[in-house]
């Protein structure tokens, strides 16, 4: 049973020790003291999981930030695809720089 302990916080570790000790508080306390000896950085309570809306917002923010950072590369890719489509349809690709005037 001890192999199934997965402490995510001090509170969850205490509850798991109490479950393993089958309600015997003294045994659970001894087990907790033994296991928690090297876990000083363990938080007191489990961290709150973000809601679906928060997760979605964070994901969208990350995607928008990536698009902002890679705007030029994306533009070049779009121009490349437009050129391929134009060549496939028999047209010519538009040059990136304007042609000089004909005199």
Helices and strands as residue ranges (DSSP letters): G 2-4, H 10-20, H 25-35, G 36-38, H 52-69, H 71-88
